[in-house]
Amino acid sequence: MGNLPEFDVVVVGAGPAGSAAALSAAKAGAKVLVIERGPEPGAKNVSGARVRLNTVKKVFDIASVQIERKVVNERFLFVSQGRKVSIDIQTKPDILATVSRLKFDGSLARQAENAGALIVTKTTALGLERQNSEEISVVTDRGNVTAKSVVLAEGANALISMSLGIRPEFSQDEAVEVAKEVYLLNKDEVNKRFGLPDDYSGTSWEILIDSPIPAMGFLYTYRDSVAIGVGATIRSLVSVKMKPYILLEEFKKAINFGELVKGGSLREYSAKIIPEGGYPEWSICREGIYLVGDAAGLVNALVLDGIGPAIVSGALAGKAAVEGYGCERYEQELAKLPEIHSVAVSRPVIKTMLSDTSNLALYAKLIPDIFDAWSANDLSSLSYIKGKLPDLLKLGLNLLRVIS
Amino acid sequence: MSIKIEEKLYTLRYKRDDQPHLIIANHQVCLKCESTYGVPQPCVSICPADVYSWDENKIVVAYENCVECGACKIACPYNNIIWKFPRYGQGVSFRYG
C-alpha cells in the first residue's frame, strides 16, 4: 500500500510505434520500460518495407536510423491479362527509403534506450489489470510490473487490446494478408538490373494485378537483396480458398520476377496482416492505456505507409502517457497530426477499393485497357466503364476528400 | 519455378515453445465448419505457413511452423482458435522482416 508504480510508463512492443512512445516519454523525464516479445527489437516485425524520411525525422535522429536504400525511382505497375502498364516516376532522394525491419527497428529502439528507456526483450506481455486510479499492472510471462500509464504498441494482431475490448477484432474485409520473400542478390547486380546509379539508391514498385485474384503487391530493393510481396483481404483469399503463398507464386510469375532475381537465392519468407480499418472508427484508448500504430489500425493504405503513422502516434502517446491525457484529448490531438488525418480521410477510398474486389480488378484492368484502346484507335472498347461509373465516381469523390 | 512452402519455411529461424501458442477451443466446432465450408477450411487455406491440416476429421495444429501473422484468428468463422504469442522470445524470428 502506498507504493508508487515501478514505472511511469510501460510500453508493450519495441517496434517503431513503441520506440517512438518510449523515446518521447523518456525525453520528458519519465521512467520508461519497454516489453518486447522478440529476441531483439524488429525480430518479430514484417513489412514491405518503405518509410517516409520526413516523418521518421519528426521523432528520431535520422543520422543513426538504419535504412537500406533511398528511393530514386518509383514504379506503378498495372498487370491485367498478360498486359503490363508501367508508370515510372523519378523521385527526389531523401523522401522515401527502403528499410529492413531488424536493422531499422533496432536503430529506433537504441535511440529510445539512449534517452533512458529500459528495453526488456524475450518477454511477452499477456494482459493488463487496473489496480487503482494510479496504477496498472502489466502481466507478462516473467511476472508483473506496475505503471501509471501503458502504451500498447503490440502490432496488428493486438491480443491485449482486443481481449480488453478497447478495440474490436478485425473483420475479414479489414485485414489484408501479405506474403513476402527476400532474395539475396549482390549490390552490383541489384544496381544493374534495376538501373540504379549506386549502392545507396533504390527503386520501389507498387503493383496492382487482377489475376489469379485482384491483389496489391510491391517490389523493393534493399542494399544487397530484393523484397517482393503481395496481399489481398482475408475474405477474398478465403472465399476462393487460395493460399497466400500460392498468390505470391502466381504474382511473381505475372511480373516475371524470376528473371529479375535470376542467380539470387531465397533468403527469407514471411507473412503479416495489414490493418485496413481502425481509428477513427475505433476507440483506441481507455483510462491511461493508449493504443498506437498497427494496434490502433493506423495504416495509410493509399500511400502505403504504416511506419509513419506508427511513429507519430507513438510519439504522441508517449507524451499523453507522461502528462496523463484523458482519452478524449488523446484522440483529439491524434486527429490533428497530418499523417493521422491522412489515414482517416483515406479510409473511405480504401473501403471502396476493398469492399468489392471487382473494383480492385477494374483498377488493374482499366489502365492497360485505356492504352490498348488508344493503340487500336478503338476507344469504344472502353464503353464497359459506363456501368462502373458510379463506383469510379464514388472513388473520385473520396479521393477529392483526401486532397482537399 | 515455383518454390515449395517447405523451402520457404526452411529459411526461417524458430525456437520452439514447448507449450503450444495456438489451440483449437472446441474440435466439435471444426466438424461443423467442415460441413459448412468444405475442405480446405478457412484456417487451413489462409495460413501462410501450413500450420493447420485436416487429418481424419480433426484439425491438426503444427504451431511450431507459425510465422505469427494472426490471419487464422480472423479467418476462423467460429472464433475457435485460442491465440497467444509464444513465450520467452520463442517462436519465429526474422532477419529482414
Chai-1 contact restraints between the chains, C-beta under 6 A:
chainA,res_idxA,chainB,res_idxB,connection_type,confidence,min_distance_angstrom,max_distance_angstrom,comment,restraint_id
A,R37,B,F85,contact,1.0,0.0,6.0,A-B,restraint_1
A,P39,B,G89,contact,1.0,0.0,6.0,A-B,restraint_2
A,P39,B,S93,contact,1.0,0.0,6.0,A-B,restraint_3
A,A43,B,S93,contact,1.0,0.0,6.0,A-B,restraint_4
A,A43,B,F94,contact,1.0,0.0,6.0,A-B,restraint_5
A,N45,B,G97,contact,1.0,0.0,6.0,A-B,restraint_6
A,V46,B,G97,contact,1.0,0.0,6.0,A-B,restraint_7
A,S100,B,Y96,contact,1.0,0.0,6.0,A-B,restraint_8
A,R101,B,G97,contact,1.0,0.0,6.0,A-B,restraint_9
A,L102,B,R95,contact,1.0,0.0,6.0,A-B,restraint_10
A,L102,B,G97,contact,1.0,0.0,6.0,A-B,restraint_11
A,K122,B,Y88,contact,1.0,0.0,6.0,A-B,restraint_12
A,K122,B,G89,contact,1.0,0.0,6.0,A-B,restraint_13
A,T124,B,F85,contact,1.0,0.0,6.0,A-B,restraint_14
A,T124,B,R87,contact,1.0,0.0,6.0,A-B,restraint_15
A,D141,B,R87,contact,1.0,0.0,6.0,A-B,restraint_16
A,N157,B,G70,contact,1.0,0.0,6.0,A-B,restraint_17
A,F170,B,I74,contact,1.0,0.0,6.0,A-B,restraint_18
A,Q172,B,I74,contact,1.0,0.0,6.0,A-B,restraint_19
A,A175,B,I74,contact,1.0,0.0,6.0,A-B,restraint_20
A,E177,B,A71,contact,1.0,0.0,6.0,A-B,restraint_21
A,A179,B,P48,contact,1.0,0.0,6.0,A-B,restraint_22
A,V182,B,Y96,contact,1.0,0.0,6.0,A-B,restraint_23
A,I234,B,A71,contact,1.0,0.0,6.0,A-B,restraint_24
A,I234,B,I74,contact,1.0,0.0,6.0,A-B,restraint_25
A,I234,B,A75,contact,1.0,0.0,6.0,A-B,restraint_26
A,L237,B,I46,contact,1.0,0.0,6.0,A-B,restraint_27
A,V238,B,P42,contact,1.0,0.0,6.0,A-B,restraint_28
A,V238,B,I46,contact,1.0,0.0,6.0,A-B,restraint_29
A,V238,B,A75,contact,1.0,0.0,6.0,A-B,restraint_30
A,K241,B,P40,contact,1.0,0.0,6.0,A-B,restraint_31
A,K241,B,S45,contact,1.0,0.0,6.0,A-B,restraint_32
A,P244,B,P48,contact,1.0,0.0,6.0,A-B,restraint_33
A,Y245,B,I5,contact,1.0,0.0,6.0,A-B,restraint_34
A,Y245,B,P48,contact,1.0,0.0,6.0,A-B,restraint_35
A,E249,B,S2,contact,1.0,0.0,6.0,A-B,restraint_36
A,L266,B,T11,contact,1.0,0.0,6.0,A-B,restraint_37
A,E268,B,T11,contact,1.0,0.0,6.0,A-B,restraint_38
A,E268,B,R95,contact,1.0,0.0,6.0,A-B,restraint_39
A,E268,B,Y96,contact,1.0,0.0,6.0,A-B,restraint_40
A,Y269,B,K8,contact,1.0,0.0,6.0,A-B,restraint_41
A,Y269,B,T11,contact,1.0,0.0,6.0,A-B,restraint_42
A,S270,B,F94,contact,1.0,0.0,6.0,A-B,restraint_43
A,A271,B,P48,contact,1.0,0.0,6.0,A-B,restraint_44
A,A271,B,V67,contact,1.0,0.0,6.0,A-B,restraint_45
A,A271,B,C69,contact,1.0,0.0,6.0,A-B,restraint_46
A,K272,B,C69,contact,1.0,0.0,6.0,A-B,restraint_47
A,I273,B,C69,contact,1.0,0.0,6.0,A-B,restraint_48
A,I273,B,G70,contact,1.0,0.0,6.0,A-B,restraint_49
A,I273,B,A71,contact,1.0,0.0,6.0,A-B,restraint_50
